[in-house]
Amino acid sequence: MPPKTHIIKINLPGGIVSAGDLLAILDAAENADVEHIQFGNRQQILFTVADEKKRSLQQQLASADIIYELSADGNPNIVSSYVTEDVFEHANWLREGVYKDILDLFDYRPQLKINLIDNNQTFIPFFSGNLNFIASDTNNYWYLYVRFPKTNSLYCWPSLVYSEDIPSLSSAIERVIFAHQHKFYDQPSADGALLYGLVSAAGGSFVLQPITVPLKVPAFTLPYYEGFNRYGNKLWLGIYRRDELFSVAFLKDLCKVCLKTRIGQLYTTPWKSLIIKGIELGDRGLWDTALCKHRINVRHAANELNWQVEDLCEQGLALKHELVRQFNEEDVRTYHLCFAIKTQPKTGLFGSIVIRSQQHNANQIGLREEQFEILHTRDFNPNSKDFISFRQKVSRESLSWYLIQLCNQFYELQAGDDLGLGTFYAEEPAAEPVENSIAPTLYQCTRCLTIYDQTYGDELNEVAPGTSFEDIVNYCCPTCEAPKEAFTSVATPNLVA
């Protein structure tokens, strides 16, 4: 029987941690015989401690005023795009002081996932939170997109929100959602207007402005976030670990170099990596020494960096390594794309292409073979929540082949004159076009936003291509199993932006 262990989670609000605080965390971990820590998708710290070392670790963390959770995630970390400032983009008004002022005003520990996002960058996902505050072009005002807990249902708050009101409005929304869980929690058909009405009726003085210009989600490009890079007269350093493990000894040396060179902060990312900004050119030798001492490689292939895997998920990480290796063998281009591997339902990962395990469904019908579904967003922008099912019931051995086909079709689309997205999903040749034909009506699940397009049918439900939605008997959604009645006809699918 393996020894009992516990997962320690420490939030780093905004993905920011001072060198001194990180060193205190690392000292406590080292004294508890912890050799490695990890960074999570929400910019938090995660590590495992043996049962017999748990109490001493808790005492040391408490004495250092470090708030933690033990084998729980009841209070998710607040994610921010602060790490991107200066090194990946230059915001108009959203600077260090604004982020920190907002974070300092949180006088409670949120139970909902909160994101503070600059609208010009694509390094940090826009809609992976439950309360997604996205900077507008008006100084100190933000769009708010509510993604109801355990769903992909988005609601745009009808007013812009003032920076200083973000913590208090977040608290008010959270209270209403948890007081009416049967209406808003794990309810794909949750009514955003009802939520807005209940929050407004509860009182609270908020400075609001009308939305005059809708949010425009930028085209996705993932910057190369590893290695030494110059900006102005300074350097920034990005560190990624293939196994997601950062040794405690290495990180302690990084903190010591930070303190020696007067770098006050380090930054974590949703890509489970670490970034250090503000390195003086003359100090590079100190950083090189630390990297060499611990044999840290800082130049991995770009097609290995654009993957999202669930936290502490060995199964997903192993599949990622397998697929990356096959991509490298085939020399596959993945620029402008990013991939997510979901082994569990309702994990809010970020990806333009999603590989989702269907093992649960396979077990239900008595299949032992591991199977996957491949999905992608309709516009291949990972910040969209409008997913299209590309292939279902794909074996592990066939995954890379289908993914390569999808990547190739994406680039064919980009190279073509016609940028319509309606003709390339099927592996088989499309039917000959009919002049002046009317495009078939699409039907969208109101619970999970899955699209039924009669052009392609539904392989999982054994619906042949060309079958109109009206002719299907006893249909259910292939994604969430909602009945046919939960679908509604749409001229244009429900897009995020």
N, C-alpha and C positions, 0 to 999 in steps of 0.2 A: 504494500500500500504506500503510495507516494506521500511524502511529508506534507502537512497542511501549510498552506501559504495564504497570504492576504494581498490584495491589490490596494496600493496607496495612490490616491489621485490628489494632486495639488493644482488648483487653478492659478493661472497667471493672467489676471485681467488684462484684456487687450493684447495678449501675447507678449507682454513686457515683463522682464524680471531684472532687478538690479543685480550686479555682480555679487554684492554682499549677501543678499537674500538667497541667491542660488548657491553660493558657497555654504551657507548655513544648512540648506536642504541637503546638499551633497555630504557634508560632514555627518549629519544625522543618518543618512543612508549608509555611508561607509561604516559607521559604528555599529550598524545593524547587519553588517556583512553583505550588503547589497553591492553588487559589482557593476550593474548596468541600470540605466533608466531609459525611458522612451518619452517622446513627445507625441501627443495625440492629435487627432484631426481638428480639435477645437483649441489648439495651442496650449494644452495643459501638460503637466508632468505626470507620468505613470511609472510605477515600479512595483515589484513583488517582494514581500518580506516574509521570512519564515515565521511560523507561529510563535516559536520560543523567543524571537527577537522583537515581536510586535510591541510589547509594553514599553520596553526601553526606547524604541523609536518614537512612540507616541509621546513619551515624556520629553524627549529632546526636541521634537517638533513644537510641542506646546510651550516649552521654555523659550523657544526662539520666535514665538507668536506666529507660527506658520499654520494656517488653516488647511485642513486636509479632510478627505473622506476615506473611509475604510470599506473596501469592496462595495462601493456604491457610487452612483452618479446622480444624486438627488438635486445637486446644484451645478448645472453645466457652466463651463467657463464662458465669459463674455469674449467673443471674437472681435478683432478689429483689423483694419488694413493699415495700421500705424507702421508696420514693418516696411511697407512699400515706399514710405515717404522719402524723397530724395534719390533713393537707389533705383526704383523702378518707374516712378512718376512724380510729377510736381503738381500738387493740388493747388487750386486757386485760393481757397481760404481754409481748408481743413488741414491744419498744422498740428504740431505736437501739443501745443497748449490747449487746443480744443478737445482733442482726445482725452488728455489727462484731466481736464476740468470735468468732463462728462463722467469718466470713470470714478473720480473722487466723490461725485454726488450720489453714487449708489450706496445707500445706507442700509441695504438689505441684500440677502443672497438670493438671486433669482433662481426660480425653479424652471423657467422657460429658457430656451436658448436665445441669446441676444447677439446680434451682429451690428457692428458700427463700420460702415463700408463707404469708401470714396467711390464716386460714380465713374471715375475715369480709368480705374485700374481693373485688371482681370486676374490678378494673382490670388486674391482672396475671394471665395464664392459669395455671391450676392444673397442667395435665398436659402442657405443651409440652416439658418436660424428659425426660430418661431416668430421673433420680433426682429425684422430686418430693417434697420434704419440706414437709408442710403442717401448720401449727401446730394442736395440739389445744387443748382447754380446760384441760388440766393444765399448769401452769407448767413451761416448759422441756422439754416433750415434744412430739414430732412424729409424725404419720402419715408413712409412706413408701410412695409408689406408684411401682413400677418400671415404666416403659414401655420395653420392650425395644427396642434400637436398630433403626431402620429399620422399625418396626412400630407398630401402634396397640394392641398387646396390653398390658394393664395387670395388674400383680400387686400386691396389697396386702400389704406386709410384716406378718407376724403379730404384731408387737409395736410399741409406741411407742418412738421413739428419743430419747435424751437429747441436748440441744443440743450439748454439747461432744464428743459421739461422732460427729456428722454428718460431719466431714472424714475421720476414720479409717474409718468404716463405708463411706463413699463410695469410698475407696481400695480397701478389701477387695472390694467388689462389682465395681468396675472390673477388678481383677486377675482375678477369676474369669470375668467375661464375656469378656475378651479372651483368656484361656487356653482357653476353650471356645466359640470363635466359632461352630462348627458347631451348637451347641445354643442359643445365646442371641442371636447377632448376625444381623439380617435373617432371623429365624425366627419367623413369626407364631404358630406353635404352641409357642413356648418355654415350658418348665415352670418356673413361679415357685417351686414347692416344691423342685424340684431345685436351683435357684440358692440358695435359703435354706439348704438342707442343705450345699452345698459351702462357702458363706461361713462357716457355723457350724463346719464341720469344720476349716477353715483356722485356727481359733483367733482370738484377739483378745478383749479384755475390754471388753464394752459394757454400759452401764447401760440396761436395758430395762424396760418396764412393759406389762402385758397391755392389749389394746384392750377397753375395756368399753362404749364408745359408738361406733358406726360414724361415719365422716366424713359430714357432711351438707353437700353443695355448695350455697351460697346461690343464690337466684334472681339472674339476671344483670341488672345495670344498669351501663351504661358512663357514668361521670361526665363532665361536660363538662370537658375538661382543657386548655383554652386561655384566654389572656387574664389580666388581673389579677383576683384573687379574695381576699376577706378571710377570715381565720380568726383569732379572738381579736382581739388588737390589732396583728396583722401582716398582710402580704399575701404571696401566692404568685403567681408568674407562669408560665404555660404557653405555650410557643412551638411551633407546628406550621408546617411548610413544605409547601406543595402539591406541589412538585417533589422533596421530601425533601432538598433541598440547603440547607445552612447555610453562608453565606459565612464564610471564615476571618477576614476583617476584622471582621465583626459579632460573631462569637464572642469575638474578642480584646477588643473593647470591653466585652462582657458580663463577661468575666473581670476586667477593670480596674475595673468598677463593683463587682463582688463584693469585690475586695480593698480598694477604697476604703471600702466600707460594712461591712466585716468579716463578709461572708458567706463561710463557708469552703468550701461544697460546692455542686455542681450535680448534677442527677439526670436520667438518661436513662430513657426508657420503651419498652416493646415496641411502642408506636404510632409509633415513630421521631420522637419529640418530646423536648423539653427542659423541665424544670421547675426553677425557682429558688424556694426557700422562705426564710422569715424576713426578708422585706423590710420595713423600717420604713416606717410611713406617711409620715414626713417625707422619705424618700429616693425617693419614687416619681418625682419629677421627673427624677432621674438616669437611671432606667430608661426613662422616656418619651423622653428625649433620644436614647438609644441606638437605640430602636425607630424614632423619626422619622428619624434620620440615615441608617439603612439601609433605610427604607421597608418596615418589617416590619408586616404586617397580623396582628392577633391575635384576630380574630373571624370564623372560618369557620363555615359551617353545620354543625350537629351531624351531619347525614347524610353529611358528607364525612370526619368524624373516625373513624367506626366501621368502618374498612376495614383489613385486613391484606394486604400484598403482599410477595412474596419480596424479599430484599435484592438491591439492584443489578439490578432487573428492569424494564427499560424497557417491555417488552411488557405486563407486568401493570399497571404504573403507568398506561400509556396507556388500557388497558381500564377501569381504575378511574375515570379522569377522564371517559371516555365515559359510563359508567353513572351516575356522580354527576350529570352534566349532564342526562341523561334523567330521573333521579329528580327533580331540581329542576323540570324542565319539567312533570312530572306531579304535583308537590307530594306526593311519596310520604312517608308516615310510616315511620320506621325505628327509633323508640325501642324499647329492649329487644332489639334485634337487632344483630348485627355480621356483617360479610361478609369472606370470604377468597378471594383469587384465586390458584390454584395452576397454574402453567404447567409445573412439573416434578413427577414422582412423588416421594413420600416426603419432602415438605417439611412439617415439623410446624407448620403455621399454625393460628391460633386463630379459630374462626368458628362462629356458629350456622347460617349459610348459606354454603356453599362453592361457588365456580364453578371447576370443574376442566377444564383443557384436555384434549380427546380427540384432539389433533392426531396424537399418536403412533399411536393405533389407526387413525385415518383414513388416515395414510400407508401403513400396513400393508395396507389393503384397496384402495389406489389412489385414495382420495378426496383432492381438493385443497382442498375447502372447509373452513375452520376450524370446528371443532365443539367444543361444551362439554357437560359434565354439570353439573347443578345438584343439590346434595345439601343436606340440613339435618339437624341432630341431632334425635332423636325428640322431645325436650322443648324444643328451641330454646335450650337453655343451651349456650353455646359450650364450656363446660368438660366437656361430655359427649363421649365418643368413639363413641357409638352413632349412626352416620350412616344416613340413609334417602336413597335415590336418588329425587329428585322428577321430573326430566326428563333424558333422555339425547339425544345427537345434536342439540343445539340450535345453530342458526346464530348468529353474532355479532349479526346484525340482529334476532333474536328474543329475545336474552338479557334485555333490560330488560323486555319484555312478560311473560315467564314469571316473572321475579323480582318484578315488581309483583303478579302474581297470588298468588305465595307469601306476600308481605308482607301482602296483604289477607286471605288466608285465616288467617294467624297472628292478626291482630287480630279476625277473626270468632270464632276459637277463644277468644281471651281474653274476648270480650264475652259468649259463650254460657254457659248454665248447665251444659252438659255439657262437661267439660274433657278428655274422652277424645280421643286423638290418632289414632284409626283410621279416620276417614271423610272426610278432606279432601284427600288427596294428588292425586287424579285430576282432570284438567281436565273430563272428561265427568261428567255427573250420576251419582251413585252409584245402585246398584240398590236397589229398594224393600226395606226391612228385613223380615225374616221373624220373626214373634213366636217367642220362646223358642228362637231359633236359637243354635247353638254357634259361637263365633268360630273361624275356621280356624287350624290350627296354623301357627306361624311357623317358618321354618328359617333358621339363622344360620351364616354362613361362620366356621369356627373360626380362619381365618387373618387375615381383615381385618374381621370382625364385620358384613359386609353382610347385610341381612335379605332373604329372599324371602317375600313375602306374596302368596298366591294371589289375593287380592282385586284386586291390581293387575297381576299377571303380571310380565313382564320384557320391555320393549320392545326393548332392545338385542339380546337373544337370541331375539326374535320369539316370545315366549311370551305367549299371549293372556290377558287378565284372566279369572280364574275357574279357571285350570288348576292342579290340585293338584300339589304337588311330586313326589309319587310317580309321576305320569303323564308327567313330562318325561324324555325320553331324551337321553343325552349332554349333560347340562347342565354349564355352567361358570360360575363367579362372574363377574358383569359388571365387578367392580372389580379383582380380583387374578387372575382366570382360574383359580382353584382348581377341581378337579373336583367333581362332585356329591357324591362320598364325603366331602368335607371339610365338608359342611354337617351340622348337628345340629338336631333339633327343640327348640324352646324355648317354654315357656309365656309367659315374659317375656324380652325381649331382654337381652343382656349389657350392663347399664348401669354407668357409672362410679360412681354413687352411688345 
